[in-house]
Amino acid sequence: MDWNDAAEDLLHQVLAQTPRPVRDATETQLRQTAEALAEEDGKNRVGVETVITAWVRNTPEALRSDLPRQLERLGLDSEEYRHLME
């Protein structure tokens, strides 16, 4: 499946703040989830919104409270994605 440049960039930004020991596994997991979500939506390309959804879904419940801060650190408005974290 194709990824647009912005989605690929966001994935790399997320991975840059992921601890090295789990970075490769996290990348695999996020790519698989994002591609599955895009497929479910009938898309043939992964976009930024899909990457964010995959990131939230793959974040352990205990760490989700930190997601708004992480989103804002990446220049994203956490309020736009609050519905994904509830």
Helices and strands as residue ranges (DSSP letters): E 2-3, H 5-16, H 20-40, E 45-46, H 48-58, G 61-66, H 67-73, G 78-81, H 82-85
